[in-house]
């Protein structure tokens, strides 16, 4: 489960300084999602992904130095995801100006392609987290650092500032370094996070878990953090939670489960540890958490390949009216996962999308999408 074996692509590239100051307050806040939050901290509320979206943000992969000969095929995957999501809600795809026309042709007229300098496709990590504050939307910029300076990110480090400015959304700079894929919320004050992805000297050197937890609570309006161990140093993300455990409702979590009889590895052990923690956990309301297994496919039957291939179904994306999940090619497992997701989201369509190249690069549909809360423009 790695974002991609990109350490080699970053060899010889120095770490980039990211000391950007927060933008000043704006007079008119962006539109907020409907409905009051169950809890707030510091006047903020981090809503659940199943709340209404104004739009989905995505990014067009740009660099041959990262993807090599796979660049055209991963662009095809991104276009396929963008077209699928655009059937349900507005999609805005960021592309380098010189690649904008090609991205627009690939995605079709239903997707809005905007010129904005990007390096790679991982919008979940580069776009700020959106929270409600004072009746409007605030973008909390997590100071993207290429997952701890592991990959070229000169432009992706600026996506938060540039995108929020374009959409006139106020920006707050988080006091820590992290990525959006590190955070999973139930929308009622509870957060799941892997310790490996944030309590790590490659992002937040010298900071204790307690200090990071307090900074997260203050920045996002969180009441309760449930810490999962994760895995250090085996993938570029240091094991983001969005490929391990996902809320489907307050108090309900789907947890990745290895294919039966698969030999144990660091990833299956991380999922097992998460399962154990969650079964004994309570959420911000003091309620126990229900854990539901989400089994992986048979790796001998899937159509994708690669040492970094991410075969979890947990990296799904909840949009307006639909849930988007990977189709890996093991028909029985694909159908089983679709059925589990349909049970959890009975009022939404479950849409399967082929993403073999994205998955071979260590990610999934959730990694490549980022929701902005609010009502879609008519």
SVG drawing of the C-alpha trace seen along z (x, -y; Angstrom):
<svg xmlns="http://www.w3.org/2000/svg" viewBox="-32 -42 53 62">
<polyline fill="none" stroke="black" stroke-width="0.4" points="0.0,0.0 2.3,-2.8 1.4,-6.0 4.1,-5.0 7.7,-3.9 8.7,-7.5 11.6,-7.9 13.8,-7.3 12.2,-10.1 13.0,-12.5 16.7,-11.6 18.9,-14.6 16.0,-17.1 16.3,-19.2 13.5,-19.7 11.5,-22.8 10.8,-25.5 7.0,-25.8 6.9,-28.7 3.7,-30.3 1.7,-32.7 -2.0,-32.4 -4.1,-34.7 -6.0,-37.4 -9.8,-37.1 -12.2,-37.9 -15.3,-39.9 -17.7,-37.3 -17.4,-33.7 -18.0,-30.9 -21.3,-29.1 -21.6,-26.6 -23.1,-23.2 -26.7,-23.0 -27.5,-21.8 -25.9,-22.6 -23.0,-20.4 -23.5,-18.1 -20.5,-19.5 -18.0,-22.3 -14.6,-23.1 -12.9,-26.5 -16.0,-27.5 -15.2,-25.0 -16.9,-21.8 -15.3,-19.2 -18.2,-17.6 -18.6,-14.0 -17.9,-13.1 -21.5,-12.0 -22.8,-15.6 -23.8,-17.6 -20.9,-18.7 -20.6,-21.9 -18.0,-20.2 -15.3,-17.7 -11.7,-18.8 -9.3,-16.6 -5.8,-17.1 -4.3,-16.1 -1.0,-14.1 1.7,-16.0 5.1,-14.5 6.9,-11.9 9.6,-11.9 7.0,-10.4 4.9,-8.1 7.3,-7.4 5.6,-5.5 2.5,-5.0 1.6,-8.7 -0.8,-8.4 -2.6,-5.5 -2.9,-7.1 -4.3,-10.2 -6.9,-7.9 -7.8,-6.6 -8.2,-10.1 -10.4,-11.2 -12.5,-8.1 -13.0,-8.9 -13.7,-12.6 -16.4,-11.7 -18.0,-9.3 -18.2,-11.7 -19.4,-14.5 -22.6,-12.5 -23.5,-13.3 -21.9,-16.6 -19.7,-19.3 -16.1,-18.3 -13.3,-20.8 -10.0,-19.4 -6.8,-21.3 -4.3,-21.0 -1.1,-22.8 -1.9,-25.5 0.0,-23.7 -1.9,-20.5 -5.4,-22.0 -6.7,-21.3 -5.6,-17.7 -7.2,-17.2 -10.4,-18.8 -10.6,-16.6 -10.0,-13.5 -12.6,-14.4 -15.3,-15.8 -17.4,-19.0 -19.1,-18.0 -15.9,-18.4 -14.5,-21.9 -10.8,-22.0 -9.0,-25.0 -5.4,-26.2 -3.6,-25.7 0.0,-24.4 0.0,-20.9 2.6,-18.1 0.5,-14.9 -3.0,-13.6 -3.4,-13.3 -6.0,-16.0 -7.0,-14.4 -3.7,-15.4 -2.9,-18.7 -6.3,-20.4 -7.0,-21.9 -9.5,-20.4 -12.8,-22.3 -14.4,-23.1 -17.4,-25.3 -16.7,-28.4 -19.0,-31.4 -21.6,-30.1 -19.1,-29.9 -16.4,-27.6 -12.7,-27.8 -9.9,-26.0 -7.4,-24.5 -4.1,-24.2 -2.1,-21.3 1.2,-22.5 1.7,-19.7 5.3,-18.7 5.4,-15.8 4.6,-13.3 7.7,-14.4 9.8,-15.5 9.6,-12.2 8.4,-13.5 8.7,-16.6 6.0,-19.0 7.0,-22.5 3.6,-23.2 1.5,-20.9 2.7,-22.7 1.0,-25.8 -2.3,-24.2 -4.0,-25.1 -3.2,-28.8 -3.9,-29.2 -7.1,-27.2 -8.6,-28.9 -7.7,-32.3 -9.4,-31.4 -12.7,-30.4 -12.5,-33.2 -12.5,-30.8 -10.7,-32.0 -7.5,-30.1 -6.1,-29.1 -2.7,-27.5 -2.6,-24.5 0.2,-24.4 1.2,-21.0 2.2,-19.2 -0.2,-16.5 -2.3,-15.4 -6.0,-15.0 -5.8,-11.3 -4.6,-11.2 -8.0,-12.3 -11.4,-10.4 -14.3,-11.9 -17.9,-10.9 -19.0,-14.5 -19.9,-14.5 -16.6,-15.3 -14.8,-12.0 -11.6,-11.5 -9.7,-8.4 -6.0,-8.9 -2.9,-6.7 -0.1,-7.7 2.5,-6.7 1.3,-9.4 1.5,-12.4 3.5,-11.6 6.6,-11.3 9.8,-13.2 9.4,-13.6 6.4,-15.8 6.3,-17.0 9.7,-16.6 9.9,-17.1 6.1,-17.1 4.5,-14.6 1.3,-12.8 -0.5,-14.8 0.6,-18.1 -0.4,-17.0 -3.8,-15.8 -4.4,-19.2 -3.4,-21.0 -5.7,-18.8 -8.7,-19.3 -8.2,-23.1 -7.7,-23.3 -10.6,-21.0 -13.1,-21.4 -12.6,-17.8 -13.7,-16.4 -12.3,-12.8 -9.3,-11.4 -9.1,-7.6 -5.4,-6.7 -4.5,-3.7 -0.9,-2.6 -0.5,-2.5 2.8,-1.5 5.9,-3.6 8.3,-3.8 6.7,-1.2 4.9,-3.6 5.1,-7.2 2.2,-8.2 3.3,-6.2 -0.1,-4.5 -3.0,-7.0 -6.1,-5.9 -8.3,-6.2 -7.0,-2.9 -7.5,-1.1 -10.6,-2.3 -13.6,-4.5 -16.7,-5.8 -20.0,-5.1 -22.1,-6.7 -21.5,-7.9 -20.5,-4.9 -20.0,-2.6 -16.6,-1.9 -15.6,0.3 -12.1,1.9 -10.0,3.4 -9.6,7.1 -6.9,9.1 -8.1,11.8 -8.7,15.1 -5.6,17.3 -3.3,14.4 0.0,14.5 0.2,11.8 2.1,8.7 2.6,5.2 -0.7,4.0 -2.9,6.9 -1.4,6.5 -2.1,2.7 -5.7,3.4 -6.0,6.0 -4.6,3.5 -7.1,0.9 -9.9,3.5 -8.9,4.2 -8.7,0.6 -12.0,-0.3 -13.9,2.6 -12.9,1.2 -13.3,-2.5 -16.1,-5.0 -16.8,-8.0 -17.2,-11.7 -20.7,-10.9 -19.5,-8.2 -21.0,-5.4 -19.3,-2.2 -18.1,-1.8 -19.5,1.0 -16.8,2.5 -17.6,4.1 -15.0,6.0 -14.5,5.0 -12.6,7.9 -10.0,7.4 -10.0,9.3 -7.9,12.3 -4.7,10.9 -4.5,13.8 -7.7,12.6 -7.3,8.9 -6.4,7.1 -3.9,4.7 -0.3,5.4 2.7,3.8 4.6,4.0 2.8,0.8 -0.7,1.9 -3.4,0.9 -6.1,3.6 -8.2,2.3 -11.9,1.3 -11.7,-1.1 -10.4,-3.9 -13.9,-4.7 -15.3,-8.2 -18.8,-9.3 -20.3,-11.9 -23.8,-13.4 -26.0,-10.5 -23.3,-8.0 -20.3,-6.1 -17.4,-5.4 -15.4,-2.2 -12.7,-0.4 -13.4,2.5 -10.3,4.7 -11.4,7.6 -12.1,10.3 -15.8,10.4 -16.9,12.2 -14.9,9.8 -16.0,6.7 -19.6,7.7 -19.2,8.5 -17.6,5.1 -20.3,3.4 -23.0,5.2 -21.4,4.1 -21.2,0.5 -24.8,0.6 -25.9,1.8 -24.1,-1.1 -25.3,-3.7 -28.8,-2.4 -29.9,-5.7 -26.8,-6.1 -25.8,-4.5 -22.6,-2.3 -20.5,-3.0 -17.5,-0.8 -14.6,-2.4 -11.5,-0.7 -8.4,-2.4 -5.6,0.1 -2.9,-2.5 -3.9,-4.7 -3.9,-1.6 -0.5,-0.5 0.8,-3.9 -0.3,-3.3 -3.6,-5.1 -7.3,-4.9 -10.4,-6.9 -10.5,-8.6 -6.9,-9.6 -7.6,-11.4 -10.7,-13.3 -11.4,-16.0 -14.9,-17.2 -15.9,-20.8 -18.9,-20.9 -22.0,-22.9 -24.8,-22.9 -24.0,-22.5 -24.6,-25.5 -27.6,-25.3"/>
</svg>
